[in-house]
Amino acid sequence: IKCNIRNMKEEEIPQVMDIYKETEWHTGHDGIKKWHKLDPNAFKVAVTDDGKVLGVCCTVRLYEDLQYFGFYVVRKKFRGKGIGTKVWNACKELIGNRNVGTNSVPEKIGIYQTREQFVVHEEELLIQENDTLDDIISPDKLIDSLPEDVILETYQEAHLPSMFQYDFKVCGFNRELLLKLNCEEKETKTIVAFKNEECVGFGTIKRSCQDIPLVSPLYADDPNVAEAMLKQLMLSYPLKKGFYMATLFHNKEANDMIKKIGCPPTYKLARLYRRKVPVIFSPEKVYGVFDVNLSPL
């Protein structure tokens, strides 16, 4: 099939979202826009002469020496024709010698390690996806009592400096623009937790590309704060059918919350890197992952 490999144009985002929805994967329905604004060269697409997008791969630059592979998908009826390899290789050219991370289902870890040299396996960052498209997920069993002196506030732009500081403690590098764009996505609600005027957590709920509620991220110092934020986010959001949230497999408190609301676990995703990431992550603060596609946490 004849197609051109080039940078994605903003007007092609709806086509890319259609491919993602066809694959039954999850991301915010407006989420690709924030990654595209963060790194306009990150998305490589395979496009026919008449403008049809057949496949996509992304390697967003998170900071100077770390990129992340994600959104790697081809329309179902065009798979097995080498299109995926072409967009993947275009992203590899963009990366050069920088470190890069990606996801893998556990049974394909060996392939990524031998063929693509993703030799560092961050086992403590194993992702557990939890989702359902059809069930009504209720937060009624979640607690909403907060530790002393902790308050929850609906996001305002004035909260961003405190959120930036907290986010740096979680992921170990600067994501100020990304965090701002996440809070400003369409059909999104963010709650921020404060203790003595200092941010101690925040969480966001949005509509996924599968038209269900999606929580990403959910960060907190205290599991009770995380649970109270999750309950408030779910109760306040108009979409009630279906649910998606990715947790860390080794965060017991996060997965206990998922059990309380009755959302079934589905896929596990391993986090792989070419080289050890030098920043210090705080996975114990992660109850819901920021974005499984392009974010370490």
Backbone bond lengths (Angstrom), bond angles and torsions (degrees), N, CA, C in turn:
res aa  C-N    CA-C-N  psi(-1)  N-CA   C-N-CA  omega(-1)  CA-C   N-CA-C  phi
1 I - - - 1.463 - - 1.518 109.39 -
2 K 1.314 116.69 128.10 1.449 121.23 179.80 1.526 109.93 -78.17
3 C 1.317 115.82 125.22 1.456 119.27 176.48 1.524 108.79 -153.30
4 N 1.313 115.42 158.06 1.453 122.31 179.03 1.524 109.48 -102.89
5 I 1.321 116.80 139.96 1.463 121.68 177.09 1.523 107.54 -106.22
6 R 1.324 115.48 120.26 1.471 119.64 -176.90 1.524 109.58 -157.66
7 N 1.337 115.19 178.69 1.459 120.40 175.72 1.522 110.42 -66.01
8 M 1.312 115.98 142.46 1.461 121.20 175.74 1.532 109.96 -69.01
9 K 1.319 115.76 139.23 1.459 121.76 173.17 1.529 109.20 -92.51
10 E 1.310 115.87 151.53 1.465 119.41 -177.46 1.527 111.65 -57.68
11 E 1.326 117.08 -37.12 1.461 119.99 -177.90 1.536 112.28 -70.99
12 E 1.327 118.06 -9.32 1.470 122.08 178.03 1.526 112.82 -91.70
13 I 1.316 117.01 -4.43 1.467 120.20 -179.13 1.530 112.20 -56.94
14 P 1.353 120.37 -43.50 1.481 118.38 177.60 1.528 113.55 -57.36
15 Q 1.326 118.17 -37.22 1.469 120.09 177.08 1.531 111.02 -65.65
16 V 1.318 116.52 -42.11 1.465 120.36 178.66 1.524 110.11 -62.86
17 M 1.317 116.61 -40.46 1.462 120.03 178.65 1.527 110.80 -65.23
18 D 1.317 117.69 -34.69 1.470 120.75 176.81 1.534 110.83 -63.24
19 I 1.337 116.60 -40.10 1.465 120.12 177.86 1.518 110.15 -63.85
20 Y 1.319 115.29 -43.19 1.459 119.88 -178.81 1.524 110.78 -64.34
21 K 1.321 115.72 -41.60 1.465 119.70 179.51 1.527 110.49 -65.31
22 E 1.324 117.30 -39.67 1.463 121.93 178.18 1.526 111.37 -58.45
23 T 1.322 116.10 -34.00 1.465 121.74 -177.48 1.529 111.76 -79.66
24 E 1.342 116.61 -9.29 1.468 123.55 -179.79 1.520 111.93 64.71
25 W 1.339 115.65 31.51 1.457 121.12 171.37 1.525 108.67 -93.68
26 H 1.322 115.56 174.42 1.464 119.49 -173.12 1.525 111.72 -125.21
27 T 1.307 114.54 134.54 1.455 123.44 166.11 1.516 106.02 -158.55
28 G 1.311 117.80 164.90 1.455 119.43 177.07 1.517 110.54 -60.06
29 H 1.336 117.09 140.53 1.467 119.17 -174.88 1.527 111.41 -62.91
30 D 1.344 116.77 -19.99 1.454 121.51 178.46 1.531 110.78 -112.51
31 G 1.348 116.51 9.89 1.454 121.05 -167.21 1.517 115.61 -71.73
32 I 1.337 118.09 -33.80 1.462 119.27 -177.54 1.527 110.79 -61.49
33 K 1.332 116.05 -30.30 1.471 118.80 -178.70 1.525 111.33 -59.85
34 K 1.341 116.90 -39.56 1.474 117.74 -177.41 1.525 111.16 -68.43
35 W 1.336 117.00 -38.62 1.458 118.97 178.64 1.528 110.94 -68.30
36 H 1.328 116.54 -35.71 1.462 120.92 178.85 1.518 110.79 -67.20
37 K 1.336 117.01 -38.10 1.468 120.04 176.53 1.525 110.91 -68.35
38 L 1.324 115.98 -36.23 1.464 120.18 -179.92 1.522 111.12 -66.28
39 D 1.340 116.86 -39.90 1.470 121.48 -176.71 1.526 108.58 -147.80
40 P 1.343 117.83 88.32 1.481 121.50 -175.01 1.521 114.36 -60.86
41 N 1.334 118.17 -21.06 1.471 120.64 -179.26 1.524 112.87 -91.52
42 A 1.327 117.69 0.25 1.466 120.95 -169.28 1.525 113.55 -73.66
43 F 1.331 117.59 -34.03 1.468 121.05 -173.83 1.522 110.71 -92.04
44 K 1.335 115.75 121.90 1.457 121.58 174.80 1.531 108.34 -108.32
45 V 1.315 116.57 131.56 1.463 120.87 -177.72 1.523 110.76 -123.71
46 A 1.329 114.57 151.40 1.462 122.48 170.75 1.516 107.18 -100.80
47 V 1.324 117.28 118.76 1.467 122.35 -171.97 1.523 109.88 -128.18
48 T 1.332 116.25 134.58 1.460 120.55 175.82 1.526 109.77 -76.47
49 D 1.322 116.32 168.77 1.469 120.63 -179.24 1.527 112.14 -61.71
50 D 1.333 116.68 -26.69 1.465 118.88 179.81 1.531 112.70 -93.18
51 G 1.338 116.67 11.37 1.456 119.87 170.94 1.510 116.73 92.10
52 K 1.318 118.59 10.72 1.464 120.90 179.79 1.531 109.63 -86.15
53 V 1.334 116.25 124.90 1.458 121.43 178.00 1.525 108.96 -82.46
54 L 1.337 116.35 121.58 1.470 121.46 -177.11 1.524 112.59 -99.83
55 G 1.317 116.90 -27.59 1.455 119.93 -176.94 1.508 110.97 -161.14
56 V 1.333 115.85 163.75 1.458 120.88 -176.67 1.524 109.54 -150.89
57 C 1.322 115.64 148.99 1.461 122.29 169.95 1.521 106.67 -146.99
58 C 1.323 116.20 146.63 1.457 120.48 -177.46 1.515 109.93 -130.96
59 T 1.313 115.75 142.48 1.462 120.38 169.64 1.519 108.22 -137.43
60 V 1.314 115.46 85.83 1.452 121.29 -175.66 1.526 110.04 -74.73
61 R 1.314 115.31 142.72 1.467 121.06 178.49 1.524 108.36 -89.00
62 L 1.330 116.61 111.15 1.459 121.60 -177.12 1.523 111.56 -83.52
63 Y 1.316 116.60 -39.19 1.464 121.50 169.52 1.516 107.48 -157.70
64 E 1.334 117.67 -172.28 1.467 121.20 -166.73 1.523 113.96 -51.94
65 D 1.333 118.16 -41.99 1.465 119.69 -174.81 1.522 113.08 -119.94
66 L 1.325 117.77 25.87 1.465 119.10 176.33 1.521 111.22 -142.07
67 Q 1.309 114.42 123.36 1.470 122.03 172.21 1.526 107.28 -116.66
68 Y 1.336 114.86 166.33 1.462 118.24 -179.87 1.516 109.97 -139.39
69 F 1.344 114.97 126.10 1.469 121.61 175.93 1.525 109.75 -78.62
70 G 1.322 115.82 136.83 1.455 119.71 174.45 1.516 110.96 -171.26
71 F 1.339 115.98 -178.02 1.469 121.92 -179.49 1.532 110.68 51.29
72 Y 1.322 115.91 39.91 1.472 121.44 -177.25 1.523 108.36 -95.18
73 V 1.337 116.19 104.12 1.456 119.22 -173.59 1.534 110.48 -159.12
74 V 1.323 115.36 148.74 1.463 123.08 178.14 1.530 108.07 -126.93
75 R 1.324 116.21 144.50 1.474 119.43 176.40 1.533 109.48 -52.95
76 K 1.322 116.13 139.72 1.461 121.08 -172.34 1.520 113.22 -53.91
77 K 1.321 117.75 -44.41 1.464 119.61 -173.91 1.532 113.07 -77.43
78 F 1.335 116.45 -4.29 1.466 119.35 178.46 1.524 112.22 -113.18
79 R 1.324 117.44 12.35 1.465 120.29 179.72 1.530 110.78 -77.40
80 G 1.322 115.15 157.56 1.462 120.35 -179.87 1.507 114.03 78.22
81 K 1.332 117.59 14.79 1.466 121.45 -177.84 1.535 112.14 -117.88
82 G 1.331 116.44 12.79 1.459 120.28 176.97 1.510 115.71 85.71
83 I 1.326 116.90 2.28 1.465 119.86 -177.76 1.526 110.82 -68.41
84 G 1.333 116.12 -42.78 1.459 119.90 179.24 1.519 112.17 -59.93
85 T 1.322 116.62 -41.61 1.465 120.98 178.98 1.523 111.16 -61.26
86 K 1.317 116.84 -37.86 1.464 120.54 -178.11 1.527 111.83 -67.38
87 V 1.333 117.89 -44.71 1.469 118.44 -179.57 1.528 110.46 -72.53
88 W 1.339 116.93 -34.02 1.471 120.58 176.38 1.537 109.97 -61.89
89 N 1.328 116.85 -46.54 1.462 120.47 -178.80 1.529 111.76 -65.92
90 A 1.330 116.67 -33.53 1.468 119.61 176.52 1.523 110.61 -63.29
91 C 1.319 116.37 -38.36 1.461 120.37 177.08 1.531 110.78 -69.03
92 K 1.330 116.95 -38.24 1.470 120.08 178.85 1.532 111.10 -61.27
93 E 1.324 116.48 -38.66 1.466 119.83 177.44 1.516 111.02 -62.17
94 L 1.324 116.38 -38.18 1.460 121.26 -179.57 1.529 111.12 -66.51
95 I 1.309 117.12 -35.31 1.467 121.93 -176.03 1.515 112.03 -69.98
96 G 1.324 117.21 -41.68 1.458 120.20 -176.27 1.518 110.71 64.23
97 N 1.327 116.46 -129.53 1.466 121.27 -176.89 1.521 113.31 -96.56
98 R 1.331 117.83 4.59 1.458 119.43 -179.82 1.531 110.88 -68.75
99 N 1.314 115.27 157.06 1.454 119.79 174.81 1.527 108.73 -68.63
100 V 1.331 116.40 152.07 1.455 120.26 -178.92 1.522 109.30 -148.54
101 G 1.323 115.63 144.52 1.455 121.43 176.36 1.510 110.87 -115.81
102 T 1.326 115.99 162.50 1.460 121.24 175.75 1.524 109.22 -158.69
103 N 1.317 116.16 174.98 1.458 123.07 176.14 1.517 109.88 -105.71
104 S 1.323 115.20 153.93 1.462 120.00 172.79 1.516 109.18 -149.31
105 V 1.326 116.26 138.48 1.459 118.06 167.78 1.523 106.61 -65.88
106 P 1.332 118.66 146.51 1.474 120.94 -172.09 1.520 114.69 -52.48
107 E 1.326 117.68 -36.37 1.464 119.34 -175.30 1.536 113.22 -73.36
108 K 1.350 118.15 -9.77 1.467 119.73 -179.94 1.523 112.76 -112.06
109 I 1.337 117.24 9.99 1.465 120.15 -179.64 1.531 110.88 -56.88
110 G 1.312 117.22 -43.62 1.462 121.22 -178.16 1.515 112.97 -59.70
111 I 1.323 117.22 -36.83 1.463 121.18 179.65 1.521 110.29 -64.74
112 Y 1.349 116.48 -46.40 1.461 119.76 179.11 1.526 111.13 -63.99
113 Q 1.332 116.51 -36.54 1.465 119.22 -177.63 1.522 112.31 -71.09
114 T 1.327 117.56 -38.08 1.467 120.00 -176.54 1.525 112.63 -87.02
115 R 1.324 117.91 -41.14 1.461 120.35 -176.06 1.521 113.14 -83.22
116 E 1.335 116.66 -35.67 1.467 120.05 -172.88 1.527 113.42 -117.19
117 Q 1.322 117.12 3.67 1.473 122.63 176.19 1.530 113.99 62.09
118 F 1.325 116.15 32.80 1.466 119.45 171.04 1.532 107.25 -84.78
119 V 1.322 115.32 76.98 1.466 120.22 -167.20 1.535 113.42 -88.68
120 V 1.342 117.72 -15.02 1.463 120.62 -179.74 1.526 109.06 -94.96
121 H 1.312 115.87 118.23 1.462 122.01 -179.44 1.526 108.08 -109.04
122 E 1.341 116.65 108.21 1.469 121.51 -179.68 1.535 108.42 -84.11
123 E 1.311 116.26 86.96 1.456 120.51 -172.79 1.530 113.01 -65.34
124 E 1.340 117.73 -29.68 1.459 119.34 -179.77 1.528 111.86 -71.52
125 L 1.336 117.67 -13.40 1.461 121.86 -179.84 1.533 112.19 -101.45
126 L 1.317 117.98 18.71 1.464 121.76 176.94 1.529 109.95 -56.42
127 I 1.327 115.82 127.32 1.467 122.12 -177.37 1.519 110.58 -92.20
128 Q 1.326 115.79 138.01 1.465 121.92 170.44 1.529 107.86 -113.64
129 E 1.318 117.12 112.35 1.468 119.83 174.73 1.520 109.29 -82.19
130 N 1.312 115.75 140.84 1.463 122.82 179.71 1.523 107.40 -132.67
131 D 1.324 117.20 119.23 1.462 116.61 -177.64 1.519 112.41 -162.00
132 T 1.307 113.46 155.84 1.459 123.18 171.52 1.518 107.62 -150.48
133 L 1.325 116.29 141.10 1.465 120.51 178.86 1.520 112.44 -92.44
134 D 1.312 116.98 -22.06 1.459 119.61 -167.88 1.526 115.50 -115.22
135 D 1.326 117.39 -28.36 1.458 119.33 -174.16 1.524 111.65 -74.25
136 I 1.322 115.42 150.90 1.453 121.22 171.62 1.526 107.13 -87.35
137 I 1.318 116.29 112.78 1.457 121.81 -176.85 1.523 109.12 -97.14
138 S 1.323 116.47 121.96 1.466 121.11 -175.58 1.529 110.71 -107.75
139 P 1.344 116.88 136.16 1.459 120.11 177.22 1.532 113.23 -91.12
140 D 1.341 117.69 11.74 1.467 120.60 -171.15 1.529 113.08 -59.45
141 K 1.318 117.87 -30.38 1.464 120.09 -176.92 1.528 113.42 -84.21
142 L 1.319 116.63 -6.07 1.455 119.89 178.09 1.524 110.16 -75.21
143 I 1.319 117.32 145.35 1.459 120.16 176.31 1.519 109.65 -78.92
144 D 1.326 116.33 157.00 1.466 119.56 175.54 1.526 112.04 -130.95
145 S 1.323 117.01 12.64 1.458 120.08 177.12 1.527 109.20 -80.96
146 L 1.321 116.53 138.59 1.452 122.19 -175.07 1.530 111.00 -110.81
147 P 1.316 117.57 150.36 1.459 120.13 172.94 1.530 110.81 -60.05
148 E 1.302 115.85 160.03 1.462 121.31 -178.23 1.530 110.62 -58.09
149 D 1.331 114.95 136.79 1.466 124.07 175.86 1.528 113.95 74.21
150 V 1.335 118.70 4.21 1.461 120.35 176.89 1.526 109.87 -95.48
151 I 1.314 117.03 132.35 1.461 122.11 176.59 1.523 109.22 -126.37
152 L 1.337 116.29 152.90 1.463 122.58 176.12 1.522 109.23 -110.49
153 E 1.308 116.39 133.17 1.461 121.47 179.87 1.523 109.75 -129.10
154 T 1.335 115.50 143.55 1.458 120.11 173.22 1.526 109.32 -68.35
155 Y 1.311 115.73 138.29 1.464 121.71 -174.82 1.522 112.63 -54.07
156 Q 1.325 114.80 135.52 1.453 124.41 167.59 1.527 107.59 -132.20
157 E 1.305 116.73 154.45 1.467 119.86 -178.61 1.528 111.32 -58.34
158 A 1.315 117.22 -30.51 1.464 120.87 179.67 1.525 112.50 -64.07
159 H 1.343 117.19 -17.79 1.466 120.78 178.66 1.533 112.78 -77.10
160 L 1.323 117.20 -16.02 1.464 120.48 -170.11 1.537 114.53 -57.11
161 P 1.322 120.52 -44.83 1.474 117.83 -179.71 1.528 113.36 -56.93
162 S 1.337 117.35 -40.99 1.463 120.30 177.43 1.520 111.31 -68.02
163 M 1.338 116.52 -38.07 1.460 120.53 178.25 1.524 111.25 -66.40
164 F 1.337 116.79 -38.65 1.464 120.37 178.14 1.529 110.51 -58.16
165 Q 1.329 115.92 -46.06 1.462 120.39 -179.50 1.525 111.08 -61.74
166 Y 1.331 115.72 -42.36 1.467 118.93 -179.10 1.530 110.53 -68.02
167 D 1.321 116.58 -42.87 1.465 120.50 -178.61 1.528 110.63 -61.15
168 F 1.330 117.09 -36.85 1.469 120.28 178.24 1.530 110.83 -62.43
169 K 1.337 116.56 -35.68 1.463 120.06 177.60 1.536 111.01 -65.29
170 V 1.329 116.54 -31.40 1.466 120.96 -177.82 1.522 111.18 -76.87
171 C 1.348 116.57 -51.58 1.469 119.68 -169.51 1.522 114.12 -105.27
172 G 1.326 118.20 -16.24 1.451 119.97 173.85 1.512 116.35 83.87
173 F 1.339 118.35 5.10 1.460 120.13 174.71 1.523 109.15 -147.76
174 N 1.319 116.73 166.56 1.462 122.76 -172.33 1.530 111.10 -77.61
175 R 1.342 115.38 122.83 1.472 120.05 177.09 1.531 110.01 -128.49
176 E 1.320 117.73 35.95 1.457 120.66 -172.22 1.529 112.62 -58.35
177 L 1.332 117.20 -50.26 1.465 119.73 -179.13 1.526 110.50 -64.03
178 L 1.315 117.36 -43.97 1.460 121.33 -179.45 1.519 111.48 -60.30
179 L 1.327 116.32 -42.60 1.460 120.63 -179.28 1.529 111.00 -65.02
180 K 1.312 116.23 -42.83 1.464 120.35 178.04 1.525 110.62 -61.79
181 L 1.332 117.23 -45.64 1.462 120.85 179.70 1.521 111.32 -63.38
182 N 1.335 117.31 -36.80 1.459 121.00 178.82 1.528 111.24 -61.96
183 C 1.333 116.04 -42.90 1.465 120.07 -179.22 1.520 112.42 -70.05
184 E 1.329 116.50 -20.70 1.465 120.80 -176.03 1.525 113.46 -100.35
185 E 1.348 117.91 3.45 1.457 119.84 176.11 1.526 110.47 -59.09
186 K 1.329 115.83 151.51 1.461 120.58 177.60 1.528 110.61 -64.45
187 E 1.321 115.26 147.23 1.470 122.80 176.94 1.525 111.66 54.79
188 T 1.320 115.13 43.92 1.458 122.12 -177.40 1.513 110.05 -122.66
189 K 1.339 115.81 141.87 1.463 120.47 172.35 1.525 108.40 -129.26
190 T 1.321 115.97 133.39 1.457 121.90 179.02 1.520 109.71 -122.70
191 I 1.319 116.13 137.68 1.461 123.83 175.70 1.519 108.45 -117.20
192 V 1.334 115.71 138.26 1.459 121.28 -178.64 1.529 108.70 -119.47
193 A 1.329 115.92 133.66 1.471 121.88 178.31 1.527 109.13 -99.58
194 F 1.344 115.41 133.85 1.458 121.18 179.20 1.525 109.99 -126.54
195 K 1.321 114.77 145.09 1.468 121.98 169.75 1.517 107.29 -133.72
196 N 1.326 115.29 118.27 1.473 120.87 -176.87 1.531 111.20 52.49
197 E 1.341 114.88 44.13 1.465 124.37 176.43 1.532 113.66 69.15
198 E 1.307 117.33 11.20 1.472 121.40 176.67 1.526 109.22 -111.00
199 C 1.339 116.15 134.43 1.465 120.59 179.47 1.527 110.06 -65.90
200 V 1.340 115.17 128.71 1.468 120.98 177.81 1.525 111.10 -123.62
201 G 1.341 116.23 17.19 1.454 120.26 176.92 1.515 111.51 156.48
202 F 1.326 115.78 162.68 1.463 120.79 172.85 1.521 109.10 -161.46
203 G 1.314 114.97 158.29 1.459 120.49 -179.69 1.514 111.07 -148.54
204 T 1.332 116.05 151.89 1.460 122.00 -177.66 1.522 109.73 -132.65
205 I 1.330 115.57 138.01 1.462 121.43 172.05 1.518 107.92 -121.74
206 K 1.328 116.33 143.30 1.454 121.31 -176.55 1.521 109.09 -151.50
207 R 1.323 115.92 172.45 1.465 120.28 175.07 1.517 108.86 -86.85
208 S 1.325 116.10 127.83 1.455 119.43 178.63 1.522 110.35 -81.19
209 C 1.319 116.22 168.97 1.464 120.40 177.86 1.526 111.50 -66.43
210 Q 1.352 117.20 -12.55 1.468 121.68 175.48 1.532 111.49 -94.77
211 D 1.343 116.51 10.69 1.470 122.73 178.32 1.524 113.13 61.02
212 I 1.321 115.62 42.19 1.454 121.81 173.69 1.528 108.20 -131.83
213 P 1.350 118.40 162.85 1.470 119.27 176.98 1.530 110.64 -67.64
214 L 1.325 115.84 137.47 1.457 123.01 179.63 1.531 108.20 -129.66
215 V 1.307 117.13 124.45 1.467 121.24 178.23 1.523 108.80 -101.68
216 S 1.336 115.54 116.56 1.473 120.34 178.12 1.526 109.22 -166.09
217 P 1.320 116.91 116.72 1.455 127.94 1.25 1.533 111.07 -95.42
218 L 1.335 115.81 -176.58 1.460 122.92 168.02 1.526 106.29 -142.73
219 Y 1.317 116.01 103.95 1.462 122.86 -176.88 1.527 109.57 -118.80
220 A 1.320 116.99 142.47 1.470 120.29 176.05 1.519 110.73 -165.12
221 D 1.339 115.25 153.60 1.466 120.61 173.24 1.517 111.74 -75.16
222 D 1.345 115.84 -28.60 1.466 121.68 -170.98 1.524 109.10 -124.97
223 P 1.341 119.12 132.90 1.467 120.05 -179.62 1.527 113.24 -61.54
224 N 1.342 117.79 -31.22 1.465 119.65 177.95 1.528 111.41 -66.72
225 V 1.328 116.32 -36.14 1.470 120.33 176.83 1.525 109.42 -66.80
226 A 1.327 117.13 -43.85 1.463 121.00 178.70 1.524 110.56 -59.87
227 E 1.329 116.95 -43.63 1.461 120.98 -177.98 1.525 111.28 -66.79
228 A 1.328 116.49 -41.33 1.468 119.67 178.84 1.523 111.09 -65.67
229 M 1.326 117.12 -39.03 1.473 119.71 177.27 1.523 110.60 -65.04
230 L 1.331 116.98 -43.21 1.463 120.41 179.62 1.519 110.42 -59.98
231 K 1.317 116.71 -44.03 1.464 119.65 -179.80 1.522 110.82 -62.43
232 Q 1.319 116.27 -45.71 1.463 119.65 -178.45 1.526 111.40 -65.50
233 L 1.311 117.04 -40.02 1.466 120.49 178.09 1.521 111.04 -61.67
234 M 1.338 116.70 -46.07 1.460 120.23 -177.64 1.519 112.09 -67.49
235 L 1.332 117.12 -40.97 1.459 120.49 -179.59 1.526 111.43 -66.25
236 S 1.328 116.73 -32.06 1.464 120.14 -174.55 1.523 113.06 -85.37
237 Y 1.351 117.45 -12.14 1.461 118.99 -172.54 1.518 110.72 -91.60
238 P 1.346 117.96 135.55 1.473 119.57 -174.52 1.519 115.09 -68.64
239 L 1.357 117.77 -30.91 1.463 119.36 178.58 1.528 109.52 -75.68
240 K 1.333 116.60 129.17 1.464 120.75 -177.90 1.536 112.82 -117.24
241 K 1.313 117.41 -21.85 1.463 120.71 -176.94 1.521 110.51 -87.02
242 G 1.336 115.73 129.40 1.446 120.71 179.92 1.525 112.02 80.72
243 F 1.332 115.76 170.11 1.467 120.44 -179.41 1.520 108.58 -172.10
244 Y 1.355 115.18 147.06 1.466 120.72 173.47 1.526 109.42 -144.06
245 M 1.320 115.67 133.50 1.462 121.74 169.13 1.515 107.90 -155.06
246 A 1.314 116.73 132.36 1.456 121.79 176.22 1.523 108.88 -97.50
247 T 1.319 117.24 128.41 1.457 123.02 179.37 1.533 109.36 -113.98
248 L 1.316 115.58 170.54 1.462 119.71 168.84 1.519 107.88 -87.10
249 F 1.316 116.26 130.13 1.456 121.69 -174.71 1.530 111.98 -57.28
250 H 1.319 116.89 -31.78 1.462 120.68 -175.92 1.533 113.34 -91.93
251 N 1.331 117.66 2.65 1.466 120.67 175.72 1.529 108.23 -92.31
252 K 1.318 116.10 94.87 1.462 121.25 -174.60 1.520 111.86 -60.90
253 E 1.330 117.44 -43.41 1.471 120.03 -177.66 1.529 111.26 -62.56
254 A 1.331 116.63 -39.11 1.464 119.62 178.68 1.522 110.91 -63.95
255 N 1.308 117.11 -43.52 1.458 120.35 -178.48 1.525 112.27 -73.53
256 D 1.337 116.86 -26.03 1.464 119.50 172.32 1.526 110.85 -65.46
257 M 1.331 117.30 -36.51 1.468 120.34 176.45 1.519 110.84 -62.73
258 I 1.331 115.51 -41.70 1.467 120.25 179.17 1.528 110.11 -61.98
259 K 1.327 117.05 -39.77 1.464 120.64 177.35 1.523 110.91 -64.25
260 K 1.328 117.12 -39.47 1.470 121.05 -179.37 1.523 111.84 -61.01
261 I 1.348 116.54 -39.33 1.465 118.27 -177.73 1.525 111.37 -86.28
262 G 1.334 117.45 -7.71 1.460 120.49 174.63 1.513 115.09 79.08
263 C 1.348 116.95 25.74 1.461 119.46 178.23 1.531 108.72 -90.90
264 P 1.318 119.15 127.03 1.472 120.62 -175.32 1.518 112.90 -73.91
265 P 1.340 117.86 140.07 1.461 120.60 170.94 1.527 110.01 -71.01
266 T 1.323 116.65 145.69 1.465 119.92 -179.46 1.527 109.96 -123.08
267 Y 1.327 118.24 -93.68 1.460 120.78 -172.82 1.532 112.23 -98.27
268 K 1.334 114.93 153.02 1.461 121.96 170.23 1.522 108.59 -107.69
269 L 1.338 115.92 143.35 1.459 121.87 179.77 1.520 109.20 -130.33
270 A 1.327 115.92 125.02 1.458 121.13 176.04 1.522 109.74 -85.05
271 R 1.340 115.63 147.32 1.465 122.02 176.50 1.531 108.40 -100.57
272 L 1.330 115.77 120.87 1.463 121.74 -176.76 1.527 110.04 -122.69
273 Y 1.342 115.52 146.07 1.459 121.70 178.64 1.526 109.77 -137.10
274 R 1.324 115.44 156.45 1.467 119.55 173.17 1.528 110.97 -69.11
275 R 1.342 115.09 -42.31 1.459 120.90 -179.17 1.519 109.24 -134.88
276 K 1.311 115.99 162.34 1.447 120.86 177.80 1.528 109.50 -60.36
277 V 1.330 116.67 133.83 1.460 121.37 178.78 1.523 108.49 -79.45
278 P 1.343 118.00 125.95 1.463 119.67 -173.63 1.526 115.03 -76.98
279 V 1.325 118.42 -15.48 1.465 119.55 -178.63 1.527 110.33 -78.32
280 I 1.326 115.52 160.74 1.461 121.18 -179.26 1.525 109.51 -99.11
281 F 1.321 117.13 115.11 1.454 122.34 175.45 1.527 109.93 -85.53
282 S 1.341 115.36 157.95 1.468 121.04 173.90 1.528 108.84 -124.44
283 P 1.332 117.73 73.85 1.472 119.97 -174.94 1.521 113.46 -63.71
284 E 1.328 118.11 -21.36 1.469 119.97 179.50 1.524 112.01 -66.67
285 K 1.329 118.42 -15.96 1.460 122.30 178.19 1.533 112.28 -91.72
286 V 1.331 117.28 -4.30 1.467 121.82 -172.86 1.525 110.12 -98.25
287 Y 1.327 115.84 111.64 1.468 121.84 176.18 1.529 110.81 -105.32
288 G 1.313 116.22 -25.91 1.452 122.42 172.38 1.516 108.25 -139.44
289 V 1.333 117.68 129.80 1.462 122.69 -174.55 1.529 110.08 -72.21
290 F 1.336 115.56 145.51 1.469 121.26 -177.77 1.523 111.38 -61.12
291 D 1.315 116.84 -51.93 1.468 121.82 178.04 1.524 107.03 -164.60
292 V 1.320 117.49 114.83 1.469 119.22 -176.26 1.520 111.65 -64.18
293 N 1.330 117.42 -20.98 1.459 119.78 -174.84 1.518 113.66 -75.51
294 L 1.325 116.71 -40.00 1.467 118.75 -169.14 1.522 114.13 -139.91
295 S 1.306 118.35 18.57 1.463 119.84 -177.29 1.522 110.55 -134.65
296 P 1.346 118.50 132.11 1.466 120.14 178.41 1.525 113.17 -57.69
297 L 1.343 116.10 -37.47 1.467 120.75 -179.89 1.520 110.49 -130.82
